[in-house]
C-alpha cells in the first residue's frame, strides 16, 4: 500500500484539481469519473468504474451457487446453452 499526502486548493465553485500522483494511483485521466465515499468527516476518492465493479461483485457474491453453477463445466454448459438460444 502506497501512502502519501497531497493537497489541492478548492476554487470558488467547489472545484479541485486532483494532483497528478493521485490520479495515477486512482488510474483516472481526462474524462474519467471518480466517486466520493463520505464516512463521518473522512472522504475517500475512488475510481468510479473500479468502485462500481466492486459493488457489483459484492451484490453477485453467492449468486452462481444459488443458480447451481459450481464448476467450470457448469459455466461451459451455460455458455453453450446461451449460444444455442441466440443462434435459433
C-alpha positions as CSV (number, residue, x, y, z in Angstrom):
1,X,0.0,0.0,0.0
2,X,1.4,3.3,-1.0
3,X,0.9,6.1,1.5
4,X,1.5,9.8,0.8
5,X,-0.2,13.2,1.4
6,X,-1.0,15.7,-1.3
7,X,-3.1,18.9,-1.3
8,X,-5.3,20.8,-3.7
9,X,-6.9,24.2,-3.5
10,X,-10.8,24.5,-3.6
11,X,-11.8,27.0,-6.2
12,X,-14.9,29.3,-6.0
13,X,-17.3,26.8,-7.5
14,X,-16.0,24.0,-5.3
15,X,-13.7,22.6,-8.0
16,X,-10.4,21.0,-7.2
17,X,-7.7,19.6,-9.5
18,X,-6.7,16.1,-8.5
19,X,-2.9,16.1,-8.2
20,X,-1.1,14.0,-10.9
21,X,0.3,11.5,-8.4
22,X,-3.2,10.9,-7.0
23,X,-4.7,10.5,-10.5
24,X,-2.0,7.9,-11.3
25,X,-2.8,5.9,-8.1
26,X,-6.5,6.0,-8.9
27,X,-5.9,5.1,-12.6
28,X,-8.0,8.1,-13.8
29,X,-7.4,10.5,-16.6
30,X,-9.3,13.2,-18.5
31,X,-13.0,12.4,-18.8
32,X,-13.0,9.6,-16.2
33,X,-15.3,9.7,-13.2
34,X,-14.5,9.5,-9.5
35,X,-16.7,8.5,-6.6
36,X,-16.6,10.3,-3.2
37,X,-17.3,8.0,-0.3
38,X,-18.1,10.0,2.8
39,X,-17.7,8.3,6.2
40,X,-18.2,10.9,9.0
41,X,-15.6,13.6,8.4
42,X,-13.5,11.3,6.2
43,X,-13.8,11.3,2.5
44,X,-12.3,8.7,0.1
45,X,-12.0,9.4,-3.6
46,X,-12.0,6.3,-5.7
47,X,-12.1,5.4,-9.4
48,X,-15.8,5.3,-10.2
49,X,-15.5,2.4,-12.7
50,X,-13.5,0.3,-10.2
51,X,-15.9,1.1,-7.4
52,X,-18.9,0.1,-9.5
53,X,-17.3,-3.2,-10.3
54,X,-16.5,-3.9,-6.7
55,X,-20.1,-3.1,-5.7
56,X,-21.4,-5.4,-8.5
57,X,-19.1,-8.2,-7.3
58,X,-20.4,-7.8,-3.7
59,X,-24.0,-7.9,-4.9
60,X,-23.4,-11.0,-7.0
61,X,-21.5,-12.9,-4.3
62,X,-23.0,-16.4,-4.0
63,X,-25.4,-16.0,-6.9
64,X,-23.6,-18.6,-9.1
65,X,-24.0,-21.2,-6.3
66,X,-27.7,-20.3,-5.9
67,X,-28.1,-20.9,-9.7
68,X,-26.4,-24.2,-9.4
69,X,-23.2,-23.1,-11.1
70,X,-20.4,-24.6,-9.1
71,X,-17.8,-25.8,-11.6
72,X,-16.1,-24.8,-14.8
73,X,-18.1,-27.4,-16.6
74,X,-21.3,-25.7,-15.3
75,X,-20.1,-22.4,-16.8
76,X,-19.3,-24.0,-20.1
77,X,-22.7,-25.7,-20.2
78,X,-24.4,-22.3,-19.5
79,X,-22.3,-20.6,-22.3
80,X,-23.3,-23.4,-24.8
81,X,-26.9,-23.0,-23.8
82,X,-26.9,-19.3,-24.3
83,X,-25.1,-19.6,-27.6
84,X,-27.6,-22.2,-28.9
85,X,-30.5,-19.9,-27.9
86,X,-29.0,-16.9,-29.7
87,X,-28.5,-18.9,-32.9
88,X,-32.1,-20.1,-33.1
